[in-house]
Amino acid sequence: MRNTDRHPDLLPDGFKSYEEAAEFWDTHSITDCGEFVEPVEVDVDIQRRHFEIEVDSERFLALREAARRERKPIKELASEILKHRLIAG
């Protein structure tokens, strides 16, 4: 059961670093700082989506090695290969 008598530390105006912010939020909850937060409206227009597909180990290792040679993230190279194959196919 939650201790409702607890008084959370005041929410800082800012943090000196991401590490300082992480340390604060590791020991605090946004639910304890309700009086310091304000609702906002956000419009989101998602241009890309991420999908998960199964790939056998042999193909994954080959893809990883190709991405390393081309100095690209694996997901970027995989996307390029799929685009090329689907356009050409």
Backbone atoms as SQL, in Angstrom:
CREATE TABLE atoms (id INTEGER PRIMARY KEY, chain TEXT, resi INTEGER, resn TEXT, atom TEXT, x REAL, y REAL, z REAL);
INSERT INTO atoms VALUES
  (1, 'A', 1, 'MET', 'N', 0.841, -1.184, 0.000),
  (2, 'A', 1, 'MET', 'CA', 0.000, 0.000, 0.000),
  (3, 'A', 1, 'MET', 'C', 0.884, 1.245, 0.000),
  (4, 'A', 2, 'ARG', 'N', 0.452, 2.226, -0.694),
  (5, 'A', 2, 'ARG', 'CA', 1.207, 3.460, -0.869),
  (6, 'A', 2, 'ARG', 'C', 1.124, 4.348, 0.363),
  (7, 'A', 3, 'ASN', 'N', 2.239, 4.957, 0.734),
  (8, 'A', 3, 'ASN', 'CA', 2.289, 5.864, 1.876),
  (9, 'A', 3, 'ASN', 'C', 1.871, 7.254, 1.407),
  (10, 'A', 4, 'THR', 'N', 0.659, 7.673, 1.758),
  (11, 'A', 4, 'THR', 'CA', 0.137, 8.964, 1.302),
  (12, 'A', 4, 'THR', 'C', 0.636, 10.116, 2.163),
  (13, 'A', 5, 'ASP', 'N', 1.306, 9.824, 3.315),
  (14, 'A', 5, 'ASP', 'CA', 1.841, 10.866, 4.177),
  (15, 'A', 5, 'ASP', 'C', 3.199, 11.352, 3.704),
  (16, 'A', 6, 'ARG', 'N', 3.789, 10.663, 2.740),
  (17, 'A', 6, 'ARG', 'CA', 5.127, 11.004, 2.266),
  (18, 'A', 6, 'ARG', 'C', 5.081, 12.310, 1.474),
  (19, 'A', 7, 'HIS', 'N', 6.044, 13.184, 1.698),
  (20, 'A', 7, 'HIS', 'CA', 6.143, 14.434, 0.952),
  (21, 'A', 7, 'HIS', 'C', 7.328, 14.320, 0.010),
  (22, 'A', 8, 'PRO', 'N', 7.097, 14.292, -1.284),
  (23, 'A', 8, 'PRO', 'CA', 8.221, 14.140, -2.219),
  (24, 'A', 8, 'PRO', 'C', 9.114, 15.375, -2.230),
  (25, 'A', 9, 'ASP', 'N', 10.384, 15.151, -2.555),
  (26, 'A', 9, 'ASP', 'CA', 11.290, 16.285, -2.743),
  (27, 'A', 9, 'ASP', 'C', 10.709, 17.172, -3.834),
  (28, 'A', 10, 'LEU', 'N', 10.973, 18.442, -3.739),
  (29, 'A', 10, 'LEU', 'CA', 10.488, 19.350, -4.776),
  (30, 'A', 10, 'LEU', 'C', 11.105, 18.984, -6.114),
  (31, 'A', 11, 'LEU', 'N', 10.341, 19.124, -7.137),
  (32, 'A', 11, 'LEU', 'CA', 10.810, 18.859, -8.496),
  (33, 'A', 11, 'LEU', 'C', 11.766, 19.975, -8.901),
  (34, 'A', 12, 'PRO', 'N', 13.004, 19.651, -9.272),
  (35, 'A', 12, 'PRO', 'CA', 13.968, 20.693, -9.666),
  (36, 'A', 12, 'PRO', 'C', 13.493, 21.444, -10.910),
  (37, 'A', 13, 'ASP', 'N', 13.939, 22.692, -11.041),
  (38, 'A', 13, 'ASP', 'CA', 13.623, 23.477, -12.232),
  (39, 'A', 13, 'ASP', 'C', 14.311, 22.903, -13.458),
  (40, 'A', 14, 'GLY', 'N', 15.427, 22.246, -13.247),
  (41, 'A', 14, 'GLY', 'CA', 16.177, 21.662, -14.353),
  (42, 'A', 14, 'GLY', 'C', 17.238, 20.731, -13.806),
  (43, 'A', 15, 'PHE', 'N', 17.927, 20.061, -14.702),
  (44, 'A', 15, 'PHE', 'CA', 18.983, 19.140, -14.322),
  (45, 'A', 15, 'PHE', 'C', 20.258, 19.535, -15.052),
  (46, 'A', 16, 'LYS', 'N', 21.404, 19.336, -14.411),
  (47, 'A', 16, 'LYS', 'CA', 22.688, 19.684, -15.007),
  (48, 'A', 16, 'LYS', 'C', 23.109, 18.694, -16.090),
  (49, 'A', 17, 'SER', 'N', 22.565, 17.469, -16.013),
  (50, 'A', 17, 'SER', 'CA', 22.947, 16.439, -16.983),
  (51, 'A', 17, 'SER', 'C', 21.844, 15.398, -17.075),
  (52, 'A', 18, 'TYR', 'N', 21.926, 14.576, -18.103),
  (53, 'A', 18, 'TYR', 'CA', 20.985, 13.461, -18.225),
  (54, 'A', 18, 'TYR', 'C', 21.149, 12.511, -17.049),
  (55, 'A', 19, 'GLU', 'N', 22.383, 12.342, -16.584),
  (56, 'A', 19, 'GLU', 'CA', 22.650, 11.453, -15.463),
  (57, 'A', 19, 'GLU', 'C', 21.958, 11.947, -14.197),
  (58, 'A', 20, 'GLU', 'N', 22.018, 13.255, -13.968),
  (59, 'A', 20, 'GLU', 'CA', 21.364, 13.829, -12.800),
  (60, 'A', 20, 'GLU', 'C', 19.849, 13.626, -12.885),
  (61, 'A', 21, 'ALA', 'N', 19.283, 13.822, -14.070),
  (62, 'A', 21, 'ALA', 'CA', 17.841, 13.601, -14.259),
  (63, 'A', 21, 'ALA', 'C', 17.504, 12.130, -14.021),
  (64, 'A', 22, 'ALA', 'N', 18.335, 11.233, -14.545),
  (65, 'A', 22, 'ALA', 'CA', 18.089, 9.796, -14.374),
  (66, 'A', 22, 'ALA', 'C', 18.121, 9.412, -12.902),
  (67, 'A', 23, 'GLU', 'N', 19.092, 9.954, -12.157),
  (68, 'A', 23, 'GLU', 'CA', 19.189, 9.664, -10.725),
  (69, 'A', 23, 'GLU', 'C', 17.939, 10.145, -9.991),
  (70, 'A', 24, 'PHE', 'N', 17.458, 11.329, -10.350),
  (71, 'A', 24, 'PHE', 'CA', 16.251, 11.860, -9.713),
  (72, 'A', 24, 'PHE', 'C', 15.062, 10.946, -9.981),
  (73, 'A', 25, 'TRP', 'N', 14.842, 10.596, -11.273),
  (74, 'A', 25, 'TRP', 'CA', 13.663, 9.809, -11.620),
  (75, 'A', 25, 'TRP', 'C', 13.783, 8.345, -11.210),
  (76, 'A', 26, 'ASP', 'N', 15.006, 7.887, -10.894),
  (77, 'A', 26, 'ASP', 'CA', 15.166, 6.539, -10.342),
  (78, 'A', 26, 'ASP', 'C', 14.580, 6.454, -8.938),
  (79, 'A', 27, 'THR', 'N', 14.496, 7.580, -8.261),
  (80, 'A', 27, 'THR', 'CA', 14.017, 7.584, -6.880),
  (81, 'A', 27, 'THR', 'C', 12.706, 8.348, -6.699),
  (82, 'A', 28, 'HIS', 'N', 12.125, 8.829, -7.770),
  (83, 'A', 28, 'HIS', 'CA', 10.873, 9.585, -7.704),
  (84, 'A', 28, 'HIS', 'C', 9.889, 9.054, -8.747),
  (85, 'A', 29, 'SER', 'N', 8.640, 9.360, -8.536),
  (86, 'A', 29, 'SER', 'CA', 7.598, 8.983, -9.489),
  (87, 'A', 29, 'SER', 'C', 6.848, 10.229, -9.923),
  (88, 'A', 30, 'ILE', 'N', 6.474, 10.266, -11.176),
  (89, 'A', 30, 'ILE', 'CA', 5.703, 11.406, -11.681),
  (90, 'A', 30, 'ILE', 'C', 4.376, 11.523, -10.927),
  (91, 'A', 31, 'THR', 'N', 3.877, 10.404, -10.413),
  (92, 'A', 31, 'THR', 'CA', 2.614, 10.439, -9.669),
  (93, 'A', 31, 'THR', 'C', 2.766, 11.181, -8.347),
  (94, 'A', 32, 'ASP', 'N', 4.017, 11.314, -7.863),
  (95, 'A', 32, 'ASP', 'CA', 4.261, 12.068, -6.637),
  (96, 'A', 32, 'ASP', 'C', 4.429, 13.563, -6.901),
  (97, 'A', 33, 'CYS', 'N', 4.465, 13.956, -8.146),
  (98, 'A', 33, 'CYS', 'CA', 4.732, 15.356, -8.510),
  (99, 'A', 33, 'CYS', 'C', 3.566, 15.971, -9.266),
  (100, 'A', 34, 'GLY', 'N', 2.382, 15.498, -9.010),
  (101, 'A', 34, 'GLY', 'CA', 1.205, 15.920, -9.756),
  (102, 'A', 34, 'GLY', 'C', 0.971, 17.416, -9.779),
  (103, 'A', 35, 'GLU', 'N', 1.287, 18.091, -8.684),
  (104, 'A', 35, 'GLU', 'CA', 1.039, 19.533, -8.638),
  (105, 'A', 35, 'GLU', 'C', 2.023, 20.326, -9.486),
  (106, 'A', 36, 'PHE', 'N', 3.090, 19.664, -9.977),
  (107, 'A', 36, 'PHE', 'CA', 4.108, 20.352, -10.768),
  (108, 'A', 36, 'PHE', 'C', 3.970, 20.126, -12.270),
  (109, 'A', 37, 'VAL', 'N', 3.058, 19.274, -12.667),
  (110, 'A', 37, 'VAL', 'CA', 2.940, 18.967, -14.096),
  (111, 'A', 37, 'VAL', 'C', 1.664, 19.577, -14.668),
  (112, 'A', 38, 'GLU', 'N', 1.713, 19.865, -15.957),
  (113, 'A', 38, 'GLU', 'CA', 0.564, 20.435, -16.638),
  (114, 'A', 38, 'GLU', 'C', 0.228, 19.583, -17.851),
  (115, 'A', 39, 'PRO', 'N', -1.056, 19.413, -18.145),
  (116, 'A', 39, 'PRO', 'CA', -1.411, 18.652, -19.350),
  (117, 'A', 39, 'PRO', 'C', -1.042, 19.449, -20.599),
  (118, 'A', 40, 'VAL', 'N', -0.646, 18.737, -21.631),
  (119, 'A', 40, 'VAL', 'CA', -0.323, 19.370, -22.913),
  (120, 'A', 40, 'VAL', 'C', -0.999, 18.597, -24.033),
  (121, 'A', 41, 'GLU', 'N', -1.243, 19.277, -25.129),
  (122, 'A', 41, 'GLU', 'CA', -1.774, 18.616, -26.306),
  (123, 'A', 41, 'GLU', 'C', -0.639, 18.411, -27.289),
  (124, 'A', 42, 'VAL', 'N', -0.588, 17.226, -27.868),
  (125, 'A', 42, 'VAL', 'CA', 0.479, 16.890, -28.800),
  (126, 'A', 42, 'VAL', 'C', -0.147, 16.271, -30.044),
  (127, 'A', 43, 'ASP', 'N', 0.216, 16.802, -31.194),
  (128, 'A', 43, 'ASP', 'CA', -0.191, 16.199, -32.462),
  (129, 'A', 43, 'ASP', 'C', 0.956, 15.331, -32.943),
  (130, 'A', 44, 'VAL', 'N', 0.650, 14.095, -33.268),
  (131, 'A', 44, 'VAL', 'CA', 1.679, 13.164, -33.715),
  (132, 'A', 44, 'VAL', 'C', 1.336, 12.687, -35.116),
  (133, 'A', 45, 'ASP', 'N', 2.302, 12.791, -35.990),
  (134, 'A', 45, 'ASP', 'CA', 2.146, 12.300, -37.358),
  (135, 'A', 45, 'ASP', 'C', 3.263, 11.284, -37.596),
  (136, 'A', 46, 'ILE', 'N', 2.944, 10.028, -37.374),
  (137, 'A', 46, 'ILE', 'CA', 3.956, 8.982, -37.494),
  (138, 'A', 46, 'ILE', 'C', 4.218, 8.706, -38.970),
  (139, 'A', 47, 'GLN', 'N', 5.460, 8.937, -39.375),
  (140, 'A', 47, 'GLN', 'CA', 5.849, 8.730, -40.766),
  (141, 'A', 47, 'GLN', 'C', 6.420, 7.334, -41.003),
  (142, 'A', 48, 'ARG', 'N', 6.960, 6.747, -39.961),
  (143, 'A', 48, 'ARG', 'CA', 7.569, 5.428, -40.096),
  (144, 'A', 48, 'ARG', 'C', 7.033, 4.511, -39.016),
  (145, 'A', 49, 'ARG', 'N', 6.981, 3.235, -39.334),
  (146, 'A', 49, 'ARG', 'CA', 6.596, 2.231, -38.353),
  (147, 'A', 49, 'ARG', 'C', 7.679, 1.177, -38.312),
  (148, 'A', 50, 'HIS', 'N', 7.793, 0.514, -37.209),
  (149, 'A', 50, 'HIS', 'CA', 8.788, -0.535, -37.051),
  (150, 'A', 50, 'HIS', 'C', 8.072, -1.874, -36.946),
  (151, 'A', 51, 'PHE', 'N', 8.567, -2.846, -37.678),
  (152, 'A', 51, 'PHE', 'CA', 7.993, -4.172, -37.684),
  (153, 'A', 51, 'PHE', 'C', 9.059, -5.184, -37.301),
  (154, 'A', 52, 'GLU', 'N', 8.622, -6.265, -36.738),
  (155, 'A', 52, 'GLU', 'CA', 9.537, -7.333, -36.366),
  (156, 'A', 52, 'GLU', 'C', 9.313, -8.501, -37.316),
  (157, 'A', 53, 'ILE', 'N', 10.406, -9.031, -37.871),
  (158, 'A', 53, 'ILE', 'CA', 10.308, -10.205, -38.737),
  (159, 'A', 53, 'ILE', 'C', 11.311, -11.245, -38.257),
  (160, 'A', 54, 'GLU', 'N', 11.027, -12.494, -38.534),
  (161, 'A', 54, 'GLU', 'CA', 11.948, -13.563, -38.173),
  (162, 'A', 54, 'GLU', 'C', 12.959, -13.761, -39.287),
  (163, 'A', 55, 'VAL', 'N', 14.222, -13.924, -38.904),
  (164, 'A', 55, 'VAL', 'CA', 15.302, -14.155, -39.845),
  (165, 'A', 55, 'VAL', 'C', 16.142, -15.288, -39.270),
  (166, 'A', 56, 'ASP', 'N', 16.485, -16.266, -40.096),
  (167, 'A', 56, 'ASP', 'CA', 17.308, -17.355, -39.579),
  (168, 'A', 56, 'ASP', 'C', 18.709, -16.847, -39.256),
  (169, 'A', 57, 'SER', 'N', 19.405, -17.587, -38.429),
  (170, 'A', 57, 'SER', 'CA', 20.723, -17.161, -37.935),
  (171, 'A', 57, 'SER', 'C', 21.717, -16.898, -39.052),
  (172, 'A', 58, 'GLU', 'N', 21.744, -17.771, -40.043),
  (173, 'A', 58, 'GLU', 'CA', 22.707, -17.627, -41.138),
  (174, 'A', 58, 'GLU', 'C', 22.498, -16.312, -41.888),
  (175, 'A', 59, 'ARG', 'N', 21.241, -15.988, -42.201),
  (176, 'A', 59, 'ARG', 'CA', 20.949, -14.745, -42.912),
  (177, 'A', 59, 'ARG', 'C', 21.237, -13.529, -42.046),
  (178, 'A', 60, 'PHE', 'N', 20.930, -13.637, -40.750),
  (179, 'A', 60, 'PHE', 'CA', 21.200, -12.510, -39.854),
  (180, 'A', 60, 'PHE', 'C', 22.700, -12.237, -39.766),
  (181, 'A', 61, 'LEU', 'N', 23.492, -13.286, -39.618),
  (182, 'A', 61, 'LEU', 'CA', 24.940, -13.093, -39.530),
  (183, 'A', 61, 'LEU', 'C', 25.491, -12.472, -40.816),
  (184, 'A', 62, 'ALA', 'N', 24.967, -12.900, -41.964),
  (185, 'A', 62, 'ALA', 'CA', 25.390, -12.323, -43.238),
  (186, 'A', 62, 'ALA', 'C', 24.978, -10.848, -43.321),
  (187, 'A', 63, 'LEU', 'N', 23.785, -10.536, -42.883),
  (188, 'A', 63, 'LEU', 'CA', 23.302, -9.152, -42.881),
  (189, 'A', 63, 'LEU', 'C', 24.143, -8.288, -41.939),
  (190, 'A', 64, 'ARG', 'N', 24.439, -8.822, -40.773),
  (191, 'A', 64, 'ARG', 'CA', 25.257, -8.081, -39.810),
  (192, 'A', 64, 'ARG', 'C', 26.646, -7.792, -40.367),
  (193, 'A', 65, 'GLU', 'N', 27.236, -8.783, -41.019),
  (194, 'A', 65, 'GLU', 'CA', 28.569, -8.598, -41.598),
  (195, 'A', 65, 'GLU', 'C', 28.526, -7.575, -42.736),
  (196, 'A', 66, 'ALA', 'N', 27.511, -7.639, -43.582),
  (197, 'A', 66, 'ALA', 'CA', 27.371, -6.673, -44.675),
  (198, 'A', 66, 'ALA', 'C', 27.185, -5.263, -44.124),
  (199, 'A', 67, 'ALA', 'N', 26.385, -5.134, -43.080),
  (200, 'A', 67, 'ALA', 'CA', 26.166, -3.820, -42.459),
  (201, 'A', 67, 'ALA', 'C', 27.464, -3.290, -41.861),
  (202, 'A', 68, 'ARG', 'N', 28.255, -4.165, -41.263),
  (203, 'A', 68, 'ARG', 'CA', 29.542, -3.746, -40.710),
  (204, 'A', 68, 'ARG', 'C', 30.463, -3.247, -41.822),
  (205, 'A', 69, 'ARG', 'N', 30.519, -3.990, -42.940),
  (206, 'A', 69, 'ARG', 'CA', 31.366, -3.587, -44.063),
  (207, 'A', 69, 'ARG', 'C', 30.934, -2.245, -44.641),
  (208, 'A', 70, 'GLU', 'N', 29.645, -2.032, -44.722),
  (209, 'A', 70, 'GLU', 'CA', 29.114, -0.784, -45.291),
  (210, 'A', 70, 'GLU', 'C', 28.983, 0.330, -44.253),
  (211, 'A', 71, 'ARG', 'N', 29.323, 0.003, -43.007),
  (212, 'A', 71, 'ARG', 'CA', 29.247, 0.969, -41.901),
  (213, 'A', 71, 'ARG', 'C', 27.859, 1.591, -41.786),
  (214, 'A', 72, 'LYS', 'N', 26.859, 0.704, -41.767),
  (215, 'A', 72, 'LYS', 'CA', 25.466, 1.125, -41.633),
  (216, 'A', 72, 'LYS', 'C', 24.819, 0.317, -40.515),
  (217, 'A', 73, 'PRO', 'N', 23.803, 0.855, -39.904),
  (218, 'A', 73, 'PRO', 'CA', 23.034, 0.054, -38.952),
  (219, 'A', 73, 'PRO', 'C', 22.348, -1.108, -39.691),
  (220, 'A', 74, 'ILE', 'N', 22.217, -2.236, -39.013),
  (221, 'A', 74, 'ILE', 'CA', 21.601, -3.416, -39.621),
  (222, 'A', 74, 'ILE', 'C', 20.208, -3.089, -40.137),
  (223, 'A', 75, 'LYS', 'N', 19.421, -2.364, -39.345),
  (224, 'A', 75, 'LYS', 'CA', 18.038, -2.089, -39.763),
  (225, 'A', 75, 'LYS', 'C', 18.001, -1.237, -41.035),
  (226, 'A', 76, 'GLU', 'N', 18.972, -0.324, -41.189),
  (227, 'A', 76, 'GLU', 'CA', 19.019, 0.510, -42.390),
  (228, 'A', 76, 'GLU', 'C', 19.331, -0.340, -43.620),
  (229, 'A', 77, 'LEU', 'N', 20.325, -1.225, -43.505),
  (230, 'A', 77, 'LEU', 'CA', 20.671, -2.083, -44.631),
  (231, 'A', 77, 'LEU', 'C', 19.528, -3.032, -44.960),
  (232, 'A', 78, 'ALA', 'N', 18.904, -3.609, -43.951),
  (233, 'A', 78, 'ALA', 'CA', 17.776, -4.515, -44.190),
  (234, 'A', 78, 'ALA', 'C', 16.649, -3.794, -44.916),
  (235, 'A', 79, 'SER', 'N', 16.368, -2.558, -44.520),
  (236, 'A', 79, 'SER', 'CA', 15.328, -1.778, -45.174),
  (237, 'A', 79, 'SER', 'C', 15.681, -1.511, -46.641),
  (238, 'A', 80, 'GLU', 'N', 16.946, -1.163, -46.887),
  (239, 'A', 80, 'GLU', 'CA', 17.388, -0.928, -48.268),
  (240, 'A', 80, 'GLU', 'C', 17.243, -2.189, -49.122),
  (241, 'A', 81, 'ILE', 'N', 17.636, -3.323, -48.574),
  (242, 'A', 81, 'ILE', 'CA', 17.533, -4.585, -49.312),
  (243, 'A', 81, 'ILE', 'C', 16.080, -4.888, -49.631),
  (244, 'A', 82, 'LEU', 'N', 15.199, -4.719, -48.657),
  (245, 'A', 82, 'LEU', 'CA', 13.773, -4.990, -48.899),
  (246, 'A', 82, 'LEU', 'C', 13.196, -4.042, -49.941),
  (247, 'A', 83, 'LYS', 'N', 13.536, -2.762, -49.852),
  (248, 'A', 83, 'LYS', 'CA', 13.039, -1.799, -50.834),
  (249, 'A', 83, 'LYS', 'C', 13.494, -2.174, -52.236),
  (250, 'A', 84, 'HIS', 'N', 14.782, -2.471, -52.379),
  (251, 'A', 84, 'HIS', 'CA', 15.325, -2.835, -53.674),
  (252, 'A', 84, 'HIS', 'C', 14.663, -4.097, -54.225),
  (253, 'A', 85, 'ARG', 'N', 14.523, -5.091, -53.391),
  (254, 'A', 85, 'ARG', 'CA', 13.936, -6.372, -53.823),
  (255, 'A', 85, 'ARG', 'C', 12.463, -6.206, -54.200),
  (256, 'A', 86, 'LEU', 'N', 11.741, -5.434, -53.456),
  (257, 'A', 86, 'LEU', 'CA', 10.304, -5.270, -53.731),
  (258, 'A', 86, 'LEU', 'C', 10.068, -4.396, -54.954),
  (259, 'A', 87, 'ILE', 'N', 10.925, -3.409, -55.182),
  (260, 'A', 87, 'ILE', 'CA', 10.789, -2.565, -56.372),
  (261, 'A', 87, 'ILE', 'C', 11.185, -3.358, -57.618),
  (262, 'A', 88, 'ALA', 'N', 12.276, -4.128, -57.505),
  (263, 'A', 88, 'ALA', 'CA', 12.764, -4.905, -58.634),
  (264, 'A', 88, 'ALA', 'C', 11.907, -6.133, -58.913),
  (265, 'A', 89, 'GLY', 'N', 11.271, -6.642, -57.856),
  (266, 'A', 89, 'GLY', 'CA', 10.526, -7.891, -57.968),
  (267, 'A', 89, 'GLY', 'C', 9.207, -7.724, -58.601);
